[in-house]
Amino acid sequence: MATATRRGLAVAVGAMVMVTGWSALPANAVPVDVTVVIQADGVPLGEDVGQMTVFSYELASKSWQRVADDGTNDSGISTVSVEPGEYRFCFEKDSDITTESTCLGNPLVSDATTVTVSGITDLGVVNLGKKTVANASGATITGRPLVGQRLTFDISSVTPDPLQTTIYWLRDAGLPASQGMPPVGYVVGEGPHYVVRDRDVGHTITAGLLFGGPTVRGPWMVGNEASFYLHMPATTIVLPAGFSGAPKMQARRWKRGAKASYVAPADVPAGVTAQFQWLRNGKAIKGQTGPTHKIARKDRKKRISLRVTYTRPGHETVTMESAPSRRVK
């Protein structure tokens, strides 16, 4: 397993934390209790299995910051003491990526319901269900796998929307041997786009999608923090073909019994291998796969053309067609 992959995934997981920070209560505060019963699939969570976290709005950062938290007791009850004021409350099952986390009124604290706490407050019962496994099978990589070209990982088809995602580009990637581990490979980029480099030639490049949503997870989990989808199979990177000229044909006469021959483009580099397919009105002529074609009776009143596929080790495979002949007499 590549160290670079583990490091990159760890950074992304850290970036997915919705809010951060800790603010202690003022020394002169008169705290009041807020309680809630936290369940998972209808069953109260055990001691320190569930947690309620409290957030207050900080004007300086213009964000909701964590000010208190408390785990559940053996009856699933969590109790926090806070100074009277306005708060938002979030709930989770500790170290369980398969169970959803949520806040009062919305999965994200940024859109949760604000509660005015003036005395002892009972938030009732919060039931946490299982996260939905996102369907990422429709995600696609577009672009040509050539040095200098830009690849794009389109995840717009992923459903449900996991809300929090990070895209990684990996060289020589593969799935790990077991759940709980990140994909193998070397992280070469982050974000929806990747420009292929010379150092990628001969290696495979693919994209991975890291999930961290409160109600959605990916099909493969990484420990108890996140999950991912790896786009497979990976694509092998090659160099551009290195020429642009199209193949041509020549024949002394375009009539039955004459011979048509392949004419190579002037800029074809050394080491290129050509494969041929002669065409009659755009359709392949059975058995005609050499550099020459003897014009036959079936070719009369038809147009002949030639399709050529060029291959070169470590370079793009290119297929081109010649311009069609005039009608065969």
Contacts in CASP RR format, 6 or more apart in sequence:
PFRMAT RR
TARGET T0000
AUTHOR 0000-0000-0000
METHOD contacts of the structure
MODEL  1
MATATRRGLAVAVGAMVMVTGWSALPANAVPVDVTVVIQADGVPLGEDVG
QMTVFSYELASKSWQRVADDGTNDSGISTVSVEPGEYRFCFEKDSDITTE
STCLGNPLVSDATTVTVSGITDLGVVNLGKKTVANASGATITGRPLVGQR
LTFDISSVTPDPLQTTIYWLRDAGLPASQGMPPVGYVVGEGPHYVVRDRD
VGHTITAGLLFGGPTVRGPWMVGNEASFYLHMPATTIVLPAGFSGAPKMQ
ARRWKRGAKASYVAPADVPAGVTAQFQWLRNGKAIKGQTGPTHKIARKDR
KKRISLRVTYTRPGHETVTMESAPSRRVK
1 176 0 8 1.000
1 181 0 8 1.000
1 182 0 8 1.000
1 184 0 8 1.000
1 185 0 8 1.000
2 184 0 8 1.000
2 185 0 8 1.000
2 186 0 8 1.000
2 187 0 8 1.000
4 185 0 8 1.000
4 186 0 8 1.000
4 187 0 8 1.000
5 170 0 8 1.000
5 182 0 8 1.000
5 183 0 8 1.000
5 184 0 8 1.000
5 185 0 8 1.000
5 186 0 8 1.000
5 187 0 8 1.000
6 182 0 8 1.000
7 187 0 8 1.000
8 168 0 8 1.000
8 187 0 8 1.000
9 168 0 8 1.000
9 182 0 8 1.000
9 210 0 8 1.000
9 222 0 8 1.000
9 226 0 8 1.000
9 228 0 8 1.000
12 166 0 8 1.000
12 168 0 8 1.000
12 190 0 8 1.000
12 210 0 8 1.000
12 226 0 8 1.000
13 210 0 8 1.000
13 212 0 8 1.000
13 222 0 8 1.000
13 225 0 8 1.000
13 226 0 8 1.000
14 225 0 8 1.000
15 166 0 8 1.000
16 164 0 8 1.000
16 166 0 8 1.000
16 210 0 8 1.000
16 212 0 8 1.000
16 213 0 8 1.000
16 226 0 8 1.000
18 108 0 8 1.000
18 109 0 8 1.000
18 110 0 8 1.000
18 214 0 8 1.000
19 55 0 8 1.000
19 63 0 8 1.000
19 64 0 8 1.000
19 65 0 8 1.000
19 66 0 8 1.000
19 109 0 8 1.000
20 65 0 8 1.000
20 66 0 8 1.000
21 65 0 8 1.000
21 66 0 8 1.000
22 65 0 8 1.000
22 66 0 8 1.000
22 67 0 8 1.000
23 56 0 8 1.000
23 58 0 8 1.000
23 65 0 8 1.000
23 66 0 8 1.000
23 67 0 8 1.000
25 31 0 8 1.000
25 67 0 8 1.000
25 68 0 8 1.000
25 81 0 8 1.000
25 82 0 8 1.000
25 83 0 8 1.000
26 83 0 8 1.000
29 83 0 8 1.000
30 83 0 8 1.000
30 84 0 8 1.000
31 81 0 8 1.000
31 82 0 8 1.000
31 83 0 8 1.000
32 81 0 8 1.000
32 82 0 8 1.000
32 83 0 8 1.000
32 84 0 8 1.000
32 117 0 8 1.000
32 118 0 8 1.000
32 119 0 8 1.000
32 120 0 8 1.000
32 121 0 8 1.000
33 79 0 8 1.000
33 80 0 8 1.000
33 81 0 8 1.000
33 120 0 8 1.000
33 121 0 8 1.000
34 52 0 8 1.000
34 54 0 8 1.000
34 79 0 8 1.000
34 80 0 8 1.000
34 81 0 8 1.000
34 82 0 8 1.000
34 87 0 8 1.000
34 89 0 8 1.000
34 117 0 8 1.000
34 120 0 8 1.000
34 121 0 8 1.000
34 122 0 8 1.000
34 123 0 8 1.000
35 77 0 8 1.000
35 78 0 8 1.000
35 79 0 8 1.000
35 120 0 8 1.000
35 121 0 8 1.000
35 122 0 8 1.000
35 123 0 8 1.000
35 124 0 8 1.000
36 52 0 8 1.000
36 77 0 8 1.000
36 78 0 8 1.000
36 89 0 8 1.000
36 91 0 8 1.000
36 122 0 8 1.000
36 123 0 8 1.000
36 124 0 8 1.000
36 125 0 8 1.000
36 126 0 8 1.000
37 44 0 8 1.000
37 75 0 8 1.000
37 76 0 8 1.000
37 77 0 8 1.000
37 78 0 8 1.000
37 124 0 8 1.000
37 125 0 8 1.000
37 126 0 8 1.000
38 44 0 8 1.000
38 45 0 8 1.000
38 50 0 8 1.000
38 51 0 8 1.000
38 52 0 8 1.000
38 72 0 8 1.000
38 76 0 8 1.000
38 77 0 8 1.000
38 78 0 8 1.000
38 91 0 8 1.000
38 93 0 8 1.000
38 125 0 8 1.000
38 126 0 8 1.000
38 128 0 8 1.000
39 45 0 8 1.000
39 76 0 8 1.000
39 125 0 8 1.000
39 126 0 8 1.000
39 127 0 8 1.000
39 128 0 8 1.000
40 93 0 8 1.000
40 96 0 8 1.000
40 99 0 8 1.000
40 127 0 8 1.000
40 128 0 8 1.000
40 129 0 8 1.000
41 127 0 8 1.000
41 128 0 8 1.000
41 129 0 8 1.000
41 130 0 8 1.000
42 127 0 8 1.000
44 72 0 8 1.000
44 75 0 8 1.000
44 76 0 8 1.000
44 77 0 8 1.000
45 72 0 8 1.000
45 76 0 8 1.000
45 93 0 8 1.000
46 72 0 8 1.000
46 73 0 8 1.000
46 74 0 8 1.000
46 75 0 8 1.000
46 76 0 8 1.000
47 71 0 8 1.000
47 72 0 8 1.000
47 73 0 8 1.000
47 74 0 8 1.000
48 71 0 8 1.000
48 72 0 8 1.000
48 94 0 8 1.000
49 71 0 8 1.000
49 72 0 8 1.000
49 76 0 8 1.000
49 93 0 8 1.000
49 94 0 8 1.000
50 71 0 8 1.000
50 72 0 8 1.000
50 76 0 8 1.000
50 78 0 8 1.000
50 91 0 8 1.000
50 92 0 8 1.000
50 93 0 8 1.000
50 94 0 8 1.000
51 69 0 8 1.000
51 70 0 8 1.000
51 71 0 8 1.000
51 72 0 8 1.000
51 78 0 8 1.000
51 91 0 8 1.000
51 92 0 8 1.000
51 93 0 8 1.000
51 94 0 8 1.000
52 69 0 8 1.000
52 70 0 8 1.000
52 71 0 8 1.000
52 72 0 8 1.000
52 78 0 8 1.000
52 80 0 8 1.000
52 89 0 8 1.000
52 90 0 8 1.000
52 91 0 8 1.000
53 66 0 8 1.000
53 68 0 8 1.000
53 69 0 8 1.000
53 89 0 8 1.000
53 90 0 8 1.000
53 91 0 8 1.000
53 92 0 8 1.000
54 66 0 8 1.000
54 67 0 8 1.000
54 68 0 8 1.000
54 69 0 8 1.000
54 80 0 8 1.000
54 82 0 8 1.000
54 87 0 8 1.000
54 88 0 8 1.000
54 89 0 8 1.000
55 64 0 8 1.000
55 65 0 8 1.000
55 66 0 8 1.000
55 67 0 8 1.000
55 87 0 8 1.000
55 88 0 8 1.000
55 89 0 8 1.000
55 90 0 8 1.000
55 109 0 8 1.000
56 64 0 8 1.000
56 65 0 8 1.000
56 67 0 8 1.000
56 85 0 8 1.000
56 86 0 8 1.000
56 87 0 8 1.000
56 88 0 8 1.000
57 63 0 8 1.000
57 64 0 8 1.000
57 65 0 8 1.000
57 86 0 8 1.000
58 64 0 8 1.000
58 65 0 8 1.000
63 110 0 8 1.000
64 88 0 8 1.000
64 109 0 8 1.000
64 110 0 8 1.000
67 82 0 8 1.000
67 87 0 8 1.000
68 80 0 8 1.000
68 81 0 8 1.000
68 82 0 8 1.000
69 80 0 8 1.000
70 78 0 8 1.000
70 79 0 8 1.000
70 80 0 8 1.000
71 78 0 8 1.000
71 94 0 8 1.000
72 78 0 8 1.000
78 91 0 8 1.000
82 117 0 8 1.000
84 117 0 8 1.000
84 118 0 8 1.000
84 119 0 8 1.000
85 116 0 8 1.000
85 117 0 8 1.000
85 118 0 8 1.000
86 114 0 8 1.000
86 115 0 8 1.000
86 116 0 8 1.000
86 117 0 8 1.000
87 114 0 8 1.000
87 115 0 8 1.000
87 117 0 8 1.000
88 103 0 8 1.000
88 104 0 8 1.000
88 109 0 8 1.000
88 112 0 8 1.000
88 113 0 8 1.000
88 114 0 8 1.000
88 115 0 8 1.000
89 103 0 8 1.000
89 104 0 8 1.000
89 112 0 8 1.000
89 115 0 8 1.000
89 123 0 8 1.000
90 101 0 8 1.000
90 102 0 8 1.000
90 103 0 8 1.000
90 104 0 8 1.000
90 109 0 8 1.000
90 112 0 8 1.000
91 101 0 8 1.000
91 102 0 8 1.000
91 103 0 8 1.000
91 104 0 8 1.000
91 126 0 8 1.000
91 128 0 8 1.000
92 99 0 8 1.000
92 101 0 8 1.000
92 102 0 8 1.000
92 128 0 8 1.000
93 99 0 8 1.000
93 101 0 8 1.000
93 128 0 8 1.000
95 224 0 8 1.000
96 224 0 8 1.000
97 131 0 8 1.000
97 217 0 8 1.000
97 221 0 8 1.000
97 223 0 8 1.000
97 224 0 8 1.000
97 225 0 8 1.000
97 226 0 8 1.000
97 227 0 8 1.000
98 130 0 8 1.000
98 131 0 8 1.000
98 217 0 8 1.000
98 221 0 8 1.000
99 128 0 8 1.000
99 129 0 8 1.000
99 130 0 8 1.000
99 131 0 8 1.000
100 107 0 8 1.000
100 128 0 8 1.000
100 129 0 8 1.000
100 130 0 8 1.000
100 131 0 8 1.000
100 214 0 8 1.000
100 215 0 8 1.000
101 107 0 8 1.000
101 128 0 8 1.000
101 214 0 8 1.000
101 215 0 8 1.000
102 126 0 8 1.000
102 128 0 8 1.000
102 214 0 8 1.000
102 215 0 8 1.000
103 109 0 8 1.000
103 111 0 8 1.000
103 112 0 8 1.000
103 113 0 8 1.000
104 112 0 8 1.000
104 113 0 8 1.000
104 115 0 8 1.000
104 123 0 8 1.000
104 126 0 8 1.000
105 111 0 8 1.000
105 112 0 8 1.000
105 113 0 8 1.000
106 112 0 8 1.000
106 113 0 8 1.000
107 163 0 8 1.000
107 213 0 8 1.000
107 214 0 8 1.000
107 215 0 8 1.000
108 163 0 8 1.000
108 214 0 8 1.000
115 121 0 8 1.000
115 123 0 8 1.000
131 213 0 8 1.000
131 215 0 8 1.000
131 216 0 8 1.000
131 217 0 8 1.000
132 160 0 8 1.000
132 215 0 8 1.000
132 216 0 8 1.000
132 217 0 8 1.000
133 216 0 8 1.000
133 217 0 8 1.000
133 218 0 8 1.000
133 219 0 8 1.000
134 158 0 8 1.000
134 159 0 8 1.000
134 160 0 8 1.000
134 162 0 8 1.000
134 211 0 8 1.000
134 216 0 8 1.000
134 217 0 8 1.000
134 218 0 8 1.000
134 219 0 8 1.000
134 229 0 8 1.000
135 158 0 8 1.000
135 159 0 8 1.000
136 155 0 8 1.000
136 157 0 8 1.000
136 158 0 8 1.000
136 209 0 8 1.000
136 218 0 8 1.000
136 219 0 8 1.000
136 229 0 8 1.000
138 157 0 8 1.000
138 158 0 8 1.000
139 153 0 8 1.000
139 154 0 8 1.000
139 155 0 8 1.000
139 157 0 8 1.000
139 158 0 8 1.000
139 207 0 8 1.000
139 209 0 8 1.000
139 229 0 8 1.000
139 231 0 8 1.000
140 153 0 8 1.000
140 154 0 8 1.000
140 157 0 8 1.000
141 151 0 8 1.000
141 152 0 8 1.000
141 153 0 8 1.000
141 154 0 8 1.000
141 206 0 8 1.000
141 207 0 8 1.000
141 231 0 8 1.000
141 235 0 8 1.000
142 151 0 8 1.000
142 152 0 8 1.000
142 154 0 8 1.000
143 149 0 8 1.000
143 150 0 8 1.000
143 151 0 8 1.000
143 152 0 8 1.000
144 316 0 8 1.000
145 151 0 8 1.000
145 196 0 8 1.000
145 205 0 8 1.000
145 235 0 8 1.000
145 236 0 8 1.000
145 237 0 8 1.000
145 238 0 8 1.000
146 196 0 8 1.000
146 237 0 8 1.000
146 238 0 8 1.000
146 239 0 8 1.000
146 240 0 8 1.000
146 316 0 8 1.000
147 196 0 8 1.000
147 197 0 8 1.000
147 198 0 8 1.000
147 200 0 8 1.000
147 201 0 8 1.000
147 237 0 8 1.000
147 238 0 8 1.000
147 239 0 8 1.000
147 240 0 8 1.000
148 195 0 8 1.000
148 196 0 8 1.000
148 197 0 8 1.000
149 195 0 8 1.000
149 196 0 8 1.000
150 193 0 8 1.000
150 194 0 8 1.000
150 195 0 8 1.000
150 196 0 8 1.000
151 169 0 8 1.000
151 193 0 8 1.000
151 194 0 8 1.000
151 195 0 8 1.000
151 196 0 8 1.000
151 205 0 8 1.000
151 207 0 8 1.000
152 192 0 8 1.000
152 193 0 8 1.000
153 167 0 8 1.000
153 169 0 8 1.000
153 191 0 8 1.000
153 192 0 8 1.000
153 193 0 8 1.000
153 194 0 8 1.000
153 207 0 8 1.000
153 208 0 8 1.000
153 209 0 8 1.000
153 231 0 8 1.000
154 192 0 8 1.000
155 165 0 8 1.000
155 167 0 8 1.000
155 192 0 8 1.000
155 209 0 8 1.000
158 165 0 8 1.000
158 209 0 8 1.000
158 229 0 8 1.000
160 215 0 8 1.000
160 216 0 8 1.000
161 216 0 8 1.000
162 211 0 8 1.000
162 212 0 8 1.000
162 213 0 8 1.000
162 216 0 8 1.000
162 217 0 8 1.000
162 218 0 8 1.000
163 212 0 8 1.000
163 213 0 8 1.000
163 214 0 8 1.000
163 216 0 8 1.000
164 211 0 8 1.000
164 212 0 8 1.000
164 213 0 8 1.000
165 209 0 8 1.000
165 210 0 8 1.000
165 211 0 8 1.000
165 212 0 8 1.000
166 190 0 8 1.000
166 191 0 8 1.000
166 209 0 8 1.000
166 210 0 8 1.000
167 190 0 8 1.000
167 191 0 8 1.000
167 192 0 8 1.000
167 207 0 8 1.000
167 208 0 8 1.000
167 209 0 8 1.000
167 210 0 8 1.000
168 187 0 8 1.000
168 189 0 8 1.000
168 190 0 8 1.000
168 191 0 8 1.000
168 207 0 8 1.000
168 208 0 8 1.000
168 209 0 8 1.000
168 210 0 8 1.000
169 187 0 8 1.000
169 188 0 8 1.000
169 189 0 8 1.000
169 190 0 8 1.000
169 191 0 8 1.000
169 194 0 8 1.000
169 205 0 8 1.000
169 206 0 8 1.000
169 207 0 8 1.000
169 208 0 8 1.000
170 183 0 8 1.000
170 185 0 8 1.000
170 186 0 8 1.000
170 187 0 8 1.000
170 188 0 8 1.000
170 205 0 8 1.000
170 206 0 8 1.000
170 207 0 8 1.000
170 208 0 8 1.000
170 230 0 8 1.000
170 234 0 8 1.000
171 185 0 8 1.000
171 186 0 8 1.000
171 188 0 8 1.000
171 200 0 8 1.000
171 203 0 8 1.000
171 204 0 8 1.000
171 205 0 8 1.000
172 184 0 8 1.000
172 185 0 8 1.000
172 186 0 8 1.000
172 203 0 8 1.000
172 204 0 8 1.000
172 234 0 8 1.000
173 183 0 8 1.000
173 184 0 8 1.000
173 185 0 8 1.000
173 204 0 8 1.000
173 206 0 8 1.000
173 208 0 8 1.000
173 230 0 8 1.000
173 232 0 8 1.000
173 234 0 8 1.000
174 183 0 8 1.000
174 184 0 8 1.000
174 185 0 8 1.000
174 230 0 8 1.000
174 232 0 8 1.000
174 234 0 8 1.000
175 183 0 8 1.000
175 184 0 8 1.000
175 220 0 8 1.000
175 230 0 8 1.000
175 232 0 8 1.000
176 182 0 8 1.000
176 183 0 8 1.000
176 184 0 8 1.000
179 220 0 8 1.000
179 221 0 8 1.000
180 220 0 8 1.000
180 221 0 8 1.000
180 222 0 8 1.000
180 223 0 8 1.000
181 222 0 8 1.000
181 223 0 8 1.000
182 222 0 8 1.000
182 228 0 8 1.000
183 208 0 8 1.000
183 220 0 8 1.000
183 228 0 8 1.000
183 230 0 8 1.000
188 194 0 8 1.000
188 197 0 8 1.000
188 200 0 8 1.000
188 205 0 8 1.000
194 205 0 8 1.000
194 207 0 8 1.000
196 205 0 8 1.000
196 237 0 8 1.000
200 237 0 8 1.000
201 237 0 8 1.000
201 238 0 8 1.000
201 239 0 8 1.000
201 314 0 8 1.000
202 236 0 8 1.000
202 237 0 8 1.000
202 238 0 8 1.000
202 314 0 8 1.000
203 236 0 8 1.000
203 237 0 8 1.000
204 233 0 8 1.000
204 234 0 8 1.000
204 235 0 8 1.000
204 236 0 8 1.000
204 237 0 8 1.000
205 234 0 8 1.000
205 235 0 8 1.000
205 237 0 8 1.000
206 230 0 8 1.000
206 231 0 8 1.000
206 232 0 8 1.000
206 233 0 8 1.000
206 234 0 8 1.000
206 235 0 8 1.000
207 230 0 8 1.000
207 231 0 8 1.000
208 228 0 8 1.000
208 229 0 8 1.000
208 230 0 8 1.000
208 231 0 8 1.000
209 228 0 8 1.000
209 229 0 8 1.000
209 230 0 8 1.000
209 231 0 8 1.000
210 222 0 8 1.000
210 226 0 8 1.000
210 227 0 8 1.000
210 228 0 8 1.000
211 217 0 8 1.000
211 218 0 8 1.000
211 226 0 8 1.000
211 227 0 8 1.000
211 228 0 8 1.000
211 229 0 8 1.000
212 225 0 8 1.000
212 226 0 8 1.000
212 227 0 8 1.000
217 227 0 8 1.000
218 227 0 8 1.000
218 228 0 8 1.000
218 229 0 8 1.000
219 227 0 8 1.000
219 229 0 8 1.000
220 227 0 8 1.000
220 228 0 8 1.000
220 229 0 8 1.000
220 230 0 8 1.000
221 227 0 8 1.000
222 228 0 8 1.000
238 314 0 8 1.000
238 315 0 8 1.000
238 316 0 8 1.000
239 314 0 8 1.000
239 315 0 8 1.000
239 316 0 8 1.000
240 315 0 8 1.000
240 316 0 8 1.000
241 272 0 8 1.000
241 310 0 8 1.000
241 312 0 8 1.000
241 315 0 8 1.000
241 316 0 8 1.000
241 317 0 8 1.000
241 318 0 8 1.000
242 267 0 8 1.000
242 269 0 8 1.000
242 315 0 8 1.000
243 265 0 8 1.000
243 267 0 8 1.000
243 268 0 8 1.000
243 269 0 8 1.000
243 272 0 8 1.000
243 310 0 8 1.000
244 265 0 8 1.000
244 267 0 8 1.000
245 265 0 8 1.000
245 266 0 8 1.000
245 267 0 8 1.000
245 268 0 8 1.000
245 320 0 8 1.000
246 265 0 8 1.000
246 320 0 8 1.000
246 321 0 8 1.000
246 322 0 8 1.000
246 323 0 8 1.000
247 262 0 8 1.000
247 263 0 8 1.000
247 264 0 8 1.000
247 265 0 8 1.000
247 274 0 8 1.000
247 306 0 8 1.000
247 308 0 8 1.000
247 320 0 8 1.000
247 321 0 8 1.000
247 322 0 8 1.000
248 262 0 8 1.000
248 263 0 8 1.000
248 265 0 8 1.000
248 322 0 8 1.000
248 323 0 8 1.000
249 260 0 8 1.000
249 261 0 8 1.000
249 262 0 8 1.000
249 263 0 8 1.000
249 304 0 8 1.000
249 305 0 8 1.000
249 306 0 8 1.000
249 322 0 8 1.000
249 325 0 8 1.000
250 260 0 8 1.000
250 261 0 8 1.000
250 263 0 8 1.000
251 258 0 8 1.000
251 259 0 8 1.000
251 260 0 8 1.000
251 261 0 8 1.000
251 295 0 8 1.000
251 325 0 8 1.000
252 258 0 8 1.000
252 259 0 8 1.000
253 329 0 8 1.000
254 260 0 8 1.000
254 295 0 8 1.000
254 304 0 8 1.000
254 325 0 8 1.000
254 326 0 8 1.000
254 327 0 8 1.000
254 328 0 8 1.000
254 329 0 8 1.000
255 295 0 8 1.000
255 328 0 8 1.000
255 329 0 8 1.000
256 295 0 8 1.000
256 296 0 8 1.000
256 297 0 8 1.000
256 299 0 8 1.000
256 300 0 8 1.000
256 328 0 8 1.000
256 329 0 8 1.000
257 294 0 8 1.000
257 295 0 8 1.000
257 296 0 8 1.000
258 294 0 8 1.000
258 295 0 8 1.000
259 292 0 8 1.000
259 293 0 8 1.000
259 294 0 8 1.000
259 295 0 8 1.000
260 278 0 8 1.000
260 292 0 8 1.000
260 293 0 8 1.000
260 294 0 8 1.000
260 295 0 8 1.000
260 304 0 8 1.000
260 306 0 8 1.000
260 325 0 8 1.000
261 291 0 8 1.000
261 292 0 8 1.000
262 274 0 8 1.000
262 276 0 8 1.000
262 290 0 8 1.000
262 291 0 8 1.000
262 292 0 8 1.000
262 306 0 8 1.000
262 308 0 8 1.000
264 274 0 8 1.000
268 310 0 8 1.000
269 312 0 8 1.000
271 312 0 8 1.000
271 313 0 8 1.000
272 310 0 8 1.000
272 311 0 8 1.000
272 312 0 8 1.000
273 310 0 8 1.000
273 311 0 8 1.000
273 312 0 8 1.000
274 291 0 8 1.000
274 308 0 8 1.000
274 309 0 8 1.000
274 310 0 8 1.000
275 289 0 8 1.000
275 308 0 8 1.000
275 309 0 8 1.000
275 311 0 8 1.000
276 288 0 8 1.000
276 289 0 8 1.000
276 290 0 8 1.000
276 291 0 8 1.000
276 306 0 8 1.000
276 307 0 8 1.000
276 308 0 8 1.000
277 284 0 8 1.000
277 285 0 8 1.000
277 288 0 8 1.000
277 289 0 8 1.000
277 306 0 8 1.000
277 307 0 8 1.000
277 308 0 8 1.000
277 309 0 8 1.000
278 284 0 8 1.000
278 285 0 8 1.000
278 288 0 8 1.000
278 289 0 8 1.000
278 290 0 8 1.000
278 293 0 8 1.000
278 304 0 8 1.000
278 305 0 8 1.000
278 306 0 8 1.000
278 307 0 8 1.000
279 285 0 8 1.000
279 304 0 8 1.000
279 305 0 8 1.000
279 306 0 8 1.000
279 307 0 8 1.000
279 321 0 8 1.000
280 298 0 8 1.000
280 299 0 8 1.000
280 302 0 8 1.000
280 303 0 8 1.000
280 304 0 8 1.000
281 302 0 8 1.000
281 303 0 8 1.000
282 303 0 8 1.000
282 305 0 8 1.000
282 324 0 8 1.000
284 307 0 8 1.000
285 293 0 8 1.000
293 304 0 8 1.000
293 306 0 8 1.000
295 304 0 8 1.000
295 328 0 8 1.000
299 328 0 8 1.000
300 328 0 8 1.000
300 329 0 8 1.000
301 327 0 8 1.000
301 328 0 8 1.000
302 327 0 8 1.000
302 328 0 8 1.000
303 324 0 8 1.000
303 325 0 8 1.000
303 326 0 8 1.000
303 327 0 8 1.000
303 328 0 8 1.000
304 324 0 8 1.000
304 325 0 8 1.000
304 328 0 8 1.000
305 321 0 8 1.000
305 322 0 8 1.000
305 323 0 8 1.000
305 324 0 8 1.000
305 325 0 8 1.000
306 321 0 8 1.000
306 322 0 8 1.000
307 319 0 8 1.000
307 320 0 8 1.000
307 321 0 8 1.000
307 322 0 8 1.000
308 319 0 8 1.000
308 320 0 8 1.000
308 321 0 8 1.000
308 322 0 8 1.000
309 317 0 8 1.000
309 318 0 8 1.000
309 319 0 8 1.000
310 317 0 8 1.000
310 318 0 8 1.000
310 319 0 8 1.000
310 320 0 8 1.000
311 317 0 8 1.000
END
